[in-house]
Amino acid sequence: MGSEIFALDILTIVTAYIFLIYGQTGSCIFALGQGFFIDLYSGGMHGLFTFLHVCVFGGIWLGSRFFNLQTPKGQIFIVSLVMLSKSVLFIMMVAAFSQGVFSPGSFLWVSGALVIGTGLFAPIVFFMFDRLRATVIEDMGKGSADQL
């Protein structure tokens, strides 16, 4: 249990943020693309991460039907549930297709810490992205006013 506990799944948070700002189509394309590129560069089981990230999108979509993604409490809850389901799906897929090589012992502890950490970190990332968007939009408004 080294530094991998402190690694958070930023891509899941970004997918949730894109879902909130740009809607279903944008976040689905982002999730599909990131899963495809992770599969392409990981050298692991083909299609595993594409499947996982499309399931992340589906979990965000389903969670947003029951919880408000615009509130910090909703962000924590949805991202945590999606991370939990992603970890469970990952363990099931690897165990099913690894032919007995996979042992999930310490992976469960790391996954639990990752689920909690990513869920708690989600509102902070949402806030930072909102501030960045506000700054960029404000700068764009000033630039067009200066050009007149």
C-alpha positions, 0 to 999 in steps of 0.5 A: 500500500504505497502511493497508489492509494493517493491516485484518484480517478480524475477521468471519472470526475471529468466524465461527470463534469462533462455530463453536467455541462455538455450533456449525455452526448458529450460525456458518452463520447468522452467516456468511449474515447478515453476507454478506447485510448486506455485500451490502446495504450495499456496492452491489457485485455482489449475492450476492458477499459472501453467497457468500464468507461462506458459503464461509468457513463451509464452509472453517471446517467443513472445516478443523475436520475436519482441525485442532483449532480449540481450539488456537492452531496450529489457529486460525492454520492454519484462519483462514489457509487460509480467508482464502486461499481467500476471497481467491482466490474473490473474485479469481475472482468479480470477474475473471469478472463485472467485464468486464475492469475488474479488475486484481489486481496490488497486490491480491495483495500486500495479500491475502497480508498480510491472510491472514498478519495475520488468521491470526496475530491469530486466537489473540489474538482467541480469547483475548480472547473467552474472557476476556470470556466468563469475566468475563461468566459470573463476573459472572452467577454473582455477581449470582445469589448476591447476589440470594439 
